[in-house]
Amino acid sequence: MGMRFKSMFLNTNLRLCVLRYAGRHFSSSSSRLSKLGGIYPPIPTPFSSSGSVAYDKLKENLNVWNNHDFAGYIVQGSNGEYPYLTNSERVEVVYKVKESIAEHKMLIAGSGCESTSATIEMSNAMAKAGADAVLVVTPSFYKNQMLSNALYEHYIAVADKCNVPVILYNVPGNTGINIPIDTVADLSSHPNIIGIKDSGGDISRIGLIVHETKSSESFQVLAGSAGFLLASYAVGAVGGVCALANVLGNEVCELHQLCLAGRWKEAKALQHRLIAPNAAVTAKYGVPGLKAAMDWFGLYGGQPRLPLQPLNELDKRSVRKSFEENGFL
C-alpha cells in the first residue's frame, strides 16, 4: 500500500469514527476539570483469545474499579497498549468506558499520535466518544528533531483546536524525550492546557515544574507512578496516574488521602510497601506484568497484544513474590 493511499485510508477511517459517535455525543463538563487531584488508574485494554478487544471483559473490570475512590480513569495511556490498536478501536474503547462509569468520574483519553494533525483529529474523535480531557504524549519517532520549539508548536496547535482540555504527557522511558521545563512553563499559560502527567520519576523536576507553573492557577501536576507518589505530593503534585491502582486501588487511594491529611509517617510506611509491587508491574515487567497481576485480584488481565509477550512462569512468580512479601497476597 503506497504511503499516500495509506494516509488517506487512515484519515477516512478516523473520520468515520467521528461520524459514528456524532449522534451519541457525551457532554463534557470543563468545570469538573478545574481540579485534577486524585488517583487515576491507566486501565489496560483486555483482549480475547483471538486478539480482538474484549469489551465484555472491559465492562467487568470497570464494575470492580468503580468500587474504588478513583477521581477518574485514563484510557489509552501506555498501559492501554494504544500503539497496537487501530484508530477505530482507540475511539471505541473510550466510548465503552464512558458507558460504564459514573458521571462524576473523569475520563481522560490518550490521544497522542505522531503528527499534529492526526493528534487533533484523534483528540476530537475521543471527545465525541465521551472523553472529558485528552492526554497527549510527545511525538517521538523523529525524537532527535523534537526540540523545544517543535514540542511547543505541536501542543499549542493541539490545544487551540481540541474541543476538550489537554494534559501534557511526559514519559521519557518510552519516548526518549523529556519535555523541557521551560517549555512546560510556557505551555501552562494556554487556557486549554490544564496539566501534565510526568512519568520520569525525577522528583526535583516535578517540584520545579510545580514552581515554574505556579502563576498558571489552572495548571496542575500528576505523578506518573505509585512508586514516587508520596515524594511527588511533597513537592506539589495533586494526584497520580498509577498503574498499580488497577490492582491495589484501595491502597493507592489510601496513600493519596494520607498525604492530603499530612499523616506522613503512615504514608511513608504504605509507600515503602508499594514500591516493589509497583516496580514489578511497571519498569520491570510492564503491561504483561500488570495483566498477570490483574488475574490474581479478581480482574481480567489476559494476554497482551502481539508483539508483546505474556510472562513466563518464572517471571510470574517474581511478580507474585513482590505482592506477597509486602502483604498484598
C-alpha positions as CSV (number, residue, x, y, z in Angstrom):
1,M,0.0,0.0,0.0
2,G,1.5,3.4,-1.0
3,M,2.1,5.9,1.7
4,R,-0.3,8.5,0.2
5,F,-3.1,5.9,-0.1
6,K,-2.4,4.5,3.4
7,S,-2.6,8.0,4.9
8,M,-5.9,8.6,3.1
9,F,-7.2,5.3,4.3
10,L,-6.3,6.0,8.0
11,N,-7.8,9.5,7.8
12,T,-11.0,8.2,6.3
13,N,-11.2,5.5,8.9
14,L,-10.9,8.1,11.7
15,R,-13.5,10.4,10.1
16,L,-15.9,7.5,10.0
17,C,-15.3,7.1,13.8
18,V,-16.2,10.7,14.3
19,L,-19.4,10.4,12.3
20,R,-20.3,7.2,14.2
21,Y,-20.2,8.9,17.5
22,A,-21.7,12.2,16.4
23,G,-25.2,11.0,17.2
24,R,-24.3,9.8,20.7
25,H,-22.0,12.5,22.0
26,F,-21.4,12.7,25.7
27,S,-21.3,16.2,27.1
28,S,-18.1,17.1,29.0
29,S,-18.1,19.5,31.9
30,S,-15.0,21.6,31.8
31,S,-15.8,22.9,35.3
32,R,-15.2,19.3,36.6
33,L,-11.6,19.6,35.3
34,S,-10.7,22.6,37.3
35,K,-9.2,20.2,39.9
36,L,-7.3,17.2,38.7
37,G,-6.5,15.9,42.2
38,G,-6.9,12.3,42.9
39,I,-5.9,8.8,41.7
40,Y,-6.4,7.7,38.1
41,P,-5.7,4.1,37.0
42,P,-4.4,3.9,33.5
43,I,-6.5,1.0,32.6
44,P,-5.2,-1.9,30.4
45,T,-7.1,-2.9,27.2
46,P,-8.3,-6.5,27.5
47,F,-8.0,-8.8,24.5
48,S,-9.8,-12.1,23.8
49,S,-8.1,-15.3,22.9
50,S,-8.5,-14.3,19.2
51,G,-6.7,-11.0,19.8
52,S,-9.8,-8.7,19.4
53,V,-10.7,-6.2,22.1
54,A,-12.7,-7.9,24.8
55,Y,-15.3,-5.2,25.5
56,D,-17.3,-7.6,27.8
57,K,-14.2,-8.1,30.0
58,L,-13.5,-4.3,30.0
59,K,-17.0,-3.8,31.4
60,E,-16.5,-6.5,34.0
61,N,-13.2,-4.8,35.1
62,L,-14.8,-1.4,35.3
63,N,-17.5,-2.9,37.6
64,V,-14.7,-3.7,40.0
65,W,-12.8,-0.5,39.6
66,N,-15.9,1.6,40.1
67,N,-16.0,0.4,43.7
68,H,-12.8,2.4,44.4
69,D,-12.5,6.1,45.2
70,F,-10.8,7.0,42.0
71,A,-11.1,10.5,40.6
72,G,-11.4,9.0,37.1
73,Y,-9.8,6.8,34.6
74,I,-7.0,7.1,32.0
75,V,-7.9,5.2,28.8
76,Q,-5.2,4.6,26.1
77,G,-2.3,5.5,28.2
78,S,0.9,3.4,27.9
79,N,-0.8,0.6,29.8
80,G,-3.7,0.6,27.3
81,E,-1.3,-0.7,24.5
82,Y,-2.6,2.2,22.3
83,P,0.2,1.8,19.7
84,Y,-1.2,-1.6,18.9
85,L,-4.8,-0.5,18.5
86,T,-6.5,0.6,15.3
87,N,-7.9,4.1,15.2
88,S,-11.5,2.8,15.4
89,E,-10.5,0.6,18.4
90,R,-9.0,3.5,20.2
91,V,-12.2,5.6,19.9
92,E,-14.5,2.6,20.6
93,V,-12.7,1.9,23.9
94,V,-13.3,5.5,25.0
95,Y,-17.0,5.1,24.3
96,K,-17.3,1.8,26.0
97,V,-15.6,3.1,29.2
98,K,-17.7,6.2,29.2
99,E,-20.8,4.0,29.1
100,S,-19.7,2.1,32.2
101,I,-18.5,4.8,34.7
102,A,-20.3,7.2,36.9
103,E,-21.0,10.7,35.6
104,H,-18.8,12.3,38.3
105,K,-15.7,10.2,37.3
106,M,-13.4,12.0,34.8
107,L,-12.5,10.2,31.7
108,I,-9.1,11.2,30.3
109,A,-8.2,9.6,26.9
110,G,-4.7,9.2,25.5
111,S,-5.0,10.8,22.0
112,G,-1.4,11.3,21.1
113,C,-0.3,10.5,17.5
114,E,3.0,11.2,15.7
115,S,1.7,14.1,13.7
116,T,0.0,17.2,15.0
117,S,-3.0,16.9,12.6
118,A,-3.6,13.3,13.5
119,T,-3.5,14.2,17.2
120,I,-6.0,16.9,16.7
121,E,-8.3,14.6,14.7
122,M,-7.9,11.7,17.3
123,S,-8.5,14.1,20.2
124,N,-11.7,15.4,18.8
125,A,-12.9,11.9,17.9
126,M,-12.3,10.8,21.5
127,A,-14.1,13.9,22.8
128,K,-17.1,13.0,20.7
129,A,-16.9,9.5,22.2
130,G,-17.0,10.9,25.8
131,A,-13.6,12.0,26.9
132,D,-13.5,14.8,29.3
133,A,-9.9,15.6,28.5
134,V,-7.1,14.2,26.4
135,L,-3.6,13.1,27.5
136,V,-1.2,13.9,24.7
137,V,2.1,12.1,24.6
138,T,5.1,13.6,22.9
139,P,5.7,12.6,19.3
140,S,8.8,10.5,19.3
141,F,9.6,8.7,16.1
142,Y,11.8,11.7,15.0
143,K,12.9,12.2,18.6
144,N,16.1,14.0,17.6
145,Q,14.1,16.7,16.0
146,M,11.6,17.0,18.9
147,L,13.3,20.1,20.3
148,S,11.6,22.8,22.4
149,N,10.2,24.7,19.5
150,A,8.7,21.6,17.8
151,L,7.1,20.4,21.0
152,Y,5.8,23.9,21.8
153,E,4.2,24.4,18.4
154,H,2.7,20.9,18.5
155,Y,1.0,21.3,21.8
156,I,-0.2,24.8,21.1
157,A,-1.8,23.7,17.8
158,V,-3.5,20.7,19.5
159,A,-4.7,22.9,22.4
160,D,-6.0,25.5,20.0
161,K,-8.1,23.0,18.1
162,C,-9.1,20.4,20.6
163,N,-12.7,20.5,21.9
164,V,-11.7,19.4,25.4
165,P,-8.8,20.3,27.8
166,V,-5.3,19.0,27.1
167,I,-2.9,17.3,29.5
168,L,0.7,17.0,28.6
169,Y,2.2,13.5,28.9
170,N,5.9,13.2,29.6
171,V,7.1,9.6,29.6
172,P,10.8,9.6,28.7
173,G,11.2,5.9,29.4
174,N,9.0,5.1,26.4
175,T,9.7,8.1,24.1
176,G,13.3,9.1,24.9
177,I,12.0,12.7,25.3
178,N,11.7,14.9,28.3
179,I,9.6,18.0,27.6
180,P,11.9,20.8,28.8
181,I,10.7,22.5,31.9
182,D,10.8,26.0,30.4
183,T,8.6,24.6,27.6
184,V,6.1,23.2,30.1
185,A,6.1,26.6,31.8
186,D,5.3,28.4,28.5
187,L,2.6,25.9,27.6
188,S,1.0,26.2,31.1
189,S,-0.3,29.6,30.2
190,H,-2.5,28.3,27.4
191,P,-6.1,28.2,28.7
192,N,-6.8,24.8,27.3
193,I,-3.7,23.1,28.7
194,I,-4.6,22.1,32.3
195,G,-1.7,20.0,33.5
196,I,1.0,17.4,32.9
197,K,1.4,13.8,33.8
198,D,5.1,13.3,34.4
199,S,6.3,9.6,34.5
200,G,10.0,10.3,34.6
201,G,10.4,9.8,38.3
202,D,12.7,12.8,38.8
203,I,11.3,14.5,41.9
204,S,13.4,17.6,41.5
205,R,12.0,18.0,38.0
206,I,8.4,17.6,39.3
207,G,9.0,20.1,42.0
208,L,10.5,22.6,39.6
209,I,7.5,22.2,37.2
210,V,5.2,23.0,40.1
211,H,7.3,26.0,41.0
212,E,7.7,27.3,37.4
213,T,3.9,26.9,36.6
214,K,2.6,28.4,39.8
215,S,1.4,31.6,38.0
216,S,-1.0,29.4,35.9
217,E,-3.6,28.6,38.5
218,S,-5.4,26.1,36.4
219,F,-2.3,24.0,35.6
220,Q,-1.7,21.0,37.8
221,V,0.9,18.2,38.0
222,L,0.1,14.5,38.2
223,A,2.7,11.9,39.2
224,G,3.0,9.1,36.7
225,S,3.6,6.3,39.1
226,A,2.8,5.0,42.5
227,G,6.4,4.4,43.1
228,F,7.2,8.1,43.7
229,L,3.7,9.2,44.7
230,L,4.4,10.4,48.2
231,A,7.5,12.3,47.1
232,S,5.5,14.0,44.3
233,Y,2.9,15.2,46.8
234,A,5.6,16.6,49.0
235,V,6.7,18.9,46.1
236,G,3.3,19.9,45.0
237,A,1.7,17.3,42.8
238,V,-2.1,16.9,43.2
239,G,-2.6,13.4,42.1
240,G,-1.3,10.3,40.4
241,V,-1.8,8.2,37.3
242,C,-0.8,4.9,38.8
243,A,-0.7,1.5,37.0
244,L,-0.6,-0.2,40.4
245,A,-4.0,1.3,41.2
246,N,-5.5,-1.2,38.8
247,V,-4.8,-4.0,41.3
248,L,-4.3,-2.1,44.6
249,G,-6.8,0.6,44.2
250,N,-7.8,0.9,47.8
251,E,-4.1,1.1,48.9
252,V,-3.1,3.7,46.4
253,C,-6.2,5.8,47.2
254,E,-5.3,5.5,50.9
255,L,-1.8,6.8,50.2
256,H,-3.4,9.8,48.4
257,Q,-5.6,10.5,51.4
258,L,-2.8,10.1,54.0
259,C,-0.7,12.6,52.0
260,L,-3.5,15.1,51.8
261,A,-4.1,14.8,55.6
262,G,-0.4,15.3,56.3
263,R,-0.1,11.9,58.0
264,W,3.4,11.5,56.7
265,K,4.6,8.7,59.0
266,E,1.7,6.4,57.9
267,A,2.1,7.5,54.3
268,K,5.8,6.6,54.3
269,A,5.1,3.1,55.7
270,L,2.5,2.5,53.0
271,Q,4.7,4.0,50.3
272,H,7.5,1.6,51.2
273,R,5.2,-1.4,50.8
274,L,4.0,-0.2,47.4
275,I,7.4,0.3,45.8
276,A,8.3,-3.3,44.9
277,P,5.0,-4.4,43.5
278,N,4.8,-1.1,41.6
279,A,8.2,-1.7,40.0
280,A,7.1,-5.3,39.1
281,V,4.1,-4.1,37.1
282,T,5.8,-1.1,35.5
283,A,9.5,-0.7,34.9
284,K,10.5,-4.4,35.3
285,Y,7.7,-6.4,33.5
286,G,5.4,-3.6,32.1
287,V,2.0,-4.4,30.7
288,P,2.4,-8.2,30.7
289,G,3.3,-8.0,34.4
290,L,0.3,-5.8,35.2
291,K,-2.0,-8.1,33.3
292,A,-0.6,-11.2,35.1
293,A,-1.3,-9.4,38.5
294,M,-4.8,-8.5,37.5
295,D,-5.7,-12.2,37.2
296,W,-4.9,-12.6,40.9
297,F,-7.1,-9.7,42.1
298,G,-10.4,-10.7,40.6
299,L,-9.9,-8.9,37.3
300,Y,-9.4,-10.0,33.7
301,G,-5.9,-9.4,32.6
302,G,-5.4,-11.8,29.8
303,Q,-2.7,-11.6,27.3
304,P,-1.1,-8.5,25.7
305,R,-1.4,-7.9,22.0
306,L,1.4,-9.0,19.8
307,P,4.3,-8.3,19.6
308,L,4.2,-8.0,23.4
309,Q,4.6,-11.4,25.0
310,P,2.9,-12.8,28.2
311,L,5.1,-13.5,31.2
312,N,6.6,-16.9,31.5
313,E,6.0,-18.8,34.8
314,L,9.3,-17.8,36.3
315,D,8.6,-14.1,35.8
316,K,5.0,-14.6,37.1
317,R,6.4,-16.0,40.3
318,S,8.7,-13.0,40.6
319,V,5.8,-10.6,40.2
320,R,3.7,-12.5,42.7
321,K,6.5,-12.6,45.2
322,S,6.7,-8.8,45.2
323,F,3.0,-8.7,46.2
324,E,3.2,-11.5,48.8
325,E,6.3,-10.1,50.6
326,N,4.5,-6.8,51.1
327,G,1.3,-8.3,52.4
328,F,-0.9,-7.8,49.4
329,L,-1.4,-11.5,48.5
